[in-house]
Amino acid sequence: LNFESEYQISHIINKLKVAFKDRIQIKNTYMAAHAVPKEFAESKSYISQLVLPLLEKLASENILDAVDIFHEEGYFDSNDTQTLFESAKRLGIPVKSHADEFQDNAGAELAVKYQALSTDHLLCTSDRGIKSLAESKTVATLLPGTGSFLGKPQANARKFLDAGCKVAIPSD
């Protein structure tokens, strides 16, 4: 969660992506917005001072496949998410999010608004969020391992499927 480390990680992923391109598909997803480091007083300053400048630098090197953010209370709010998504879209980079994990924060709906490739966790997504996902191309990525590890109720996969959502169920 600092400029140099995030920069290096993106380059390591890119090297692996290039080295193994004929054997496996590797995607380079920029997720500096996963937590706010202690040295930043608030998420907004972290986004503006580190996340966006580094995104600009990496975008100019054309090595990113997507941009992701942890849209959750206590991490990054809707304004932070929109700021990052707007920048990514301006740079031509698809977006993703982690959302609605601890509470419904309308994260699924926001992901759909920005035509996210996917939105993950979704343990607390409302019926409105599920309906929004069902009417979009955004994949609802449910992570049962995370819910189990955290002792949280699982996302209702049947509800997502019955609504017509595209659902992925990976490990975490």
N, C-alpha and C positions, 0 to 999 in steps of 0.2 A: 504494500500500500504506500509505496513511495515511488517517485519518478524513475529512478534508476532501476529498481527491481522490476517494476511493471514493464519498463522498456526492454530489459533483458529477457524477461519471461516471454514477451511477444516475439522477440527475435529467436529464442530457442524453439518455440512452437513453430515458427515459420521454417526454421532449418529442418526440423523433423518432418514437416509437411512436404517440403521439397524433396528431402532424402527418401521418403517412403511413398511418394506419389503413385508409383506403379503397383504398390502392394496394398496399401490401406488409405482410406480417406481421412484426413485430419483437417479440422476446421480451427481457425485461429479466432477465438472469441475474446474480445477485450472486456475484462470485468474488474477494472480498478474500483468501480463503484459497488463494492461488496460490503464494506464496512468503513466507518470514518475513523481514521487514526487519531490517537489521543492528542497529537499536536495541533489538531484543528478543532476550533470551538464549536463548529456546526457543519452540517453536511453541505450547506450552500457554499461556504468558503472552500471546502475540499473540492467540490465539483468545479468551481471557477478557477481555483489556483493550481490544481493538479490534474484532475480527470480530463477536463476539456483541452488544456494545452498539450497534454500527452496524446490525446486522441488526434488532435490536429497533426502532430508530428508523425505518428504512426500511419495516419491516413495518407500523408504525403509520400510515405514509403510503400503504400499499396500492399500491405501484408495482412490486413484484417478482413475477416469474413463476416463478422457480426460484432455488435456492441450489446452488452448485457448490464443490468442493474438490479440490485436487491431493493425492490420497492416495498418497504415495510416500515411501520412506525418504529422510530428509534434508529433507523438506518437512513433510508432515502425516501422522501415524501413524493407526492404527485408532482409538485413543482420541480424538484430535482430531476425526476424521471422525464418530465416533458422537456426540460432544458437539455438533458443528454440526448434524448431521442431526436429533438429538433436539430442538434448539431450533427448527429450521425446521419440523419436523412439528408441534410445539406451536403454532407460529404459522400453521399451515395452508399452508405454502409447500412445493411439491414440491422434491425434491433431485435432484442429478446428481453425478457424480464423474469425475475423471481418475484412472485407476488402472492398475496392473500394466504400467506403461510400461517401467521399467528392470529390474524383477524381479517375480516373482509375490508379491504381498503380500496375497492373498485379497481384493483390492479389488473384484473383480467380485461375489464372494459377499456382501460387505458392502453393496454397492449394491443387490443384490437383496433383502437382508434389510430394507432401508429403502424398498423399492418405488421405487427411483430411476427417473426417466424414462429416463435413459441413463447409460452409463458409457463413457468415452472412452479411446483409445489401445490398451490391452489387448495390447500386443506380447508379453507374457510370461504371459498368463493360463493357468492350469492346466486340465487336463481337468475337474477338479471345478468350477472357476469357469465354464467353458463350459457344463457340464451345468446348473449353477444358473441361468445366463442363459437357457438353452433352456426351462427350466420356469417362467419368469417373463414379465412384460410389459416388463421393462427392455430397452432397445435397446442392443446392442453397437455402439458407434461406433468404427470402425476408421479410422485416419488415416494412409494410406500416405505422404503427403508428409512427415510428421514422422519416421517410421522412415527414410525415404530421406535426409532432411536430416541426421539424427543418425548415419547409417551403421549402423543397427541392422537386424536381420532383421525382415521384415514379419510382422504378425499373420497367422495361417493362416486367411484368410477362408473357405476351403472347409470347414475343420473346424467353424467356427462355424455355417455354413449347414447342413452335413450333420447337425449336432446339433439343428437346429431353432431356432436363435437368430434373433431379429429383428436384422438388420444394416443399418447405415447406413455409407456410405463417402463422407465429405465431404472437402473440402480443409481445410487448417489455416491 
